[in-house]
Structure formats: structure tokens, C-alpha cells
Amino acid sequence: MEPSDPNSRTDPYDLSFFKVLIVEDSQFIRSIIASALKAMGINQVFAVHNIAEAKQKLLQYNAAKSSHNIDVVITDWLMPEGDGSELLSWIRSHKIDVIQFLPVIVCSAYTSEDLVNKARNYGATEILVKPVSAQKLANRILYVIDKPRPFIQAPGFFGPDRRRKNEKYIGEERRKTSASDIEEDHEQLE
Amino acid sequence: MNNSSETEKIKIWYRLNFLKMKAGGDLNDESVGYIAPLAVRQAQAVINDQEKHYYDETEALIQNLEQTWSQILESESEADTEILQRIFINYAHNVKDVARTFQYDLMADFGESLYNFCTKMTIRTDAQKAIIEAHLKVIRMTFKTHIKESIGEQAEELKSLLKIAIEKHLQ
């Protein structure tokens, strides 16, 4: 999608330095997603078939902050050797912050309200509904780049704010924390 | 995860947007960006091009489904059956995923129906087994006849075969 308002950039993003990890048990779907991302200009795409390999890759590339870090994880939700919730729990509870705060796009063909809530409650950044298309992949990646949300640690939850900044929240207000109970951490340039 | 009222302390992390910088923007740049439309079109062309592998891929998945089903029927251990059933469910899931990616809607619908049926229960009774076999039969027939859409005379006939089998064995 090209820019249509004055706040839009004039040049497209250059994704050539991005590193993306795909976790998907189907070799065929894995290779489709990887090829599509490469065609979009992402030079380094790692594709693994289970959660154990995903953890290994993340430990290998994200053990410390560097330009070699994996930037985005795209994971299937339903896999035979552990589902997406297991990987999200591991990522969101990790002590290394370049793993803990990673954007994670959950890719699933089953988008019941239950699954979407579950994925968000486990700390998913975005949900991509299968079947995979180039436009859906592009949209999710753009969301991750353009609309990052602050991370919230609350009782029973750690992950990106489940309420989007630009959307008015409708529903029962469950947040009853007073300002004095909120601690803020603003990341600084090193 | 907890959805109840939250009165305890919370912490909010505001992270620097290094991804924006990596993509060619500035850290504090709040403008909305885009991916070159040509690159997105090329990516879609790459996806579409993979359709040539659809039949080989689906044939392999159906064979895996059928072999795993035979193993489930022969299995004498509850633990083995559960493992095999998980594998079986995963193949059904992949049949659906691959078919949906290339708009083979009838195959995707049957794969999804099989997946949904298997995830709800451990397959033990003859009636449950008959329903699984009816699914395998229509999946194989859909594959052989190359029916793509979920509408039309042949598609309706296969859907009806499955529906009759399900109703018969669920009674």
C-alpha cells in the first residue's frame, strides 16, 4: 500500500536488514512463507519446524543485543511438538530482553475468539489468519514496525498492551490500578 | 491467564523502535510506512507459483493420513494411540492449510471437518472410526477428481456423502 496521507513516508521500507524466524511444522507452508518474505526484500529468513529448534535459533542469534539479532518471529499456533503458547511463554518469560520483547506474529487458520484471546494473553504481538498471502504478511510486518505497543507486566500477564493505542476501549474497565501503582520504564539509547 | 480486576502493581515498558530504524526510518519517526507494492506483488507471485506443488504435497499428506490411520486401528496401546492421533490431527490440519492457501476450498473444508472431529475426542468407538473413514474417503475422492471449489454438483455430492455418514453414525 502506498502512502495516502501527509504523515506517510515517501519511500518504501527497506527490509533487507531484517531477520525473521519462521516456526512452522509443515515444510511446504514454511517454504512458502520464507520465499514470500524473501521476495519482499527480507534477506535473512530462518525457518525451523518445531519449538525446540526455534529456541535454539533465538539463543544463538539473540543472546545479546546486536545487529545480528532476529527481529521478528512468525509462528504457527498448532504444531505436533508443542503449540505456539509454549513458545510465547518461553519468549515472554526470558531473562534476555532481546528475546523477551521480540515481536511475535502468531499464524493460525483457527481464529476463534478463544484462540485470539489465548494468543494475546500469552503475549502475541499480532495474529495472522491463514491462508497466508503476501498482503497479509506485509500488513502484519508493517504493524510491527509502525505501531509497536508498550509492554505491560500485570498480574498474570506479560506482553504487548492488549489495547491498541488508537482504539477507544469499549467494555468493562478492569484496570483499577492507581497511578502510584504504575511503574514506567523508558528504554534509553546506550 | 488472569482476566480479573487488576489492582496490583503494573509495570509498563516503553521500548525504542529499533525496527523502524532498521527499516530506514528514525527512532522517533511516527510516520506510517509501506512495503514497495512491487515487492508485495512479487511475493504473491512466489506464493502462487508454489501451487504447482499442491498435488504432490497433498498426495503425500493424504498418504500420511491413511498410513497413520491404519496404525491407529492396529495400535493396542492407549498411549501409542494418543500419540498417533496427535500426528493424524496434524496431517489433517496441514491438508486444510495447504488447500486453503491455494483456494482448494472443498479439500480445505474436509480437512477442517476431520481436524475438528478428531480434536474433540479420542477415537475409540466403531461409530467414530466410521466417521473418520468417511472423511478419508471424501478427501481421497476430492483429490482424485481435482475438484477445487466447494460448490457445484460433484462437490455437493461429496459433501452429502460425508454428511450422511456422520448422521448415520452419530445416531
Interface residues (C-beta under 8 A of the other chain):
Chain A: M1 E2 P3 D5 N7 S8 R9 D11 P12 Y13 D14 L15 F17 F18 D25 S26 F28 I29 S31 I32 S35 A36 L37 K38 A39 M40 G41 D71 V72 L78 M79 P80 F101 P103 A109 K118 N121 Y122 K130 P131 V132 S133 A134 Q135 L137 A138 I141 L142 V144 I145 D146 P148 P150 F151 I152 Q153 A154 P155 G156 F157 D161 R174 R175 K176 T177 D181 I182 E183 E184 D185 H186 E187 Q188 L189
Chain B: M1 N2 N3 S4 S5 E6 T7 E8 K9 I10 K11 I12 W13 Y14 R15 L16 N17 L19 K20 K22 A23 G24 G25 L27 D29 E30 S31 V32 G33 Y34 I35 A36 P37 A39 V40 R41 Q42 A43 Q44 A45 V46 I47 Q50 H53 E57 R86 I87 N90 H93 N94 K96 D97 V98 R100 T101 F102 Q103 E112
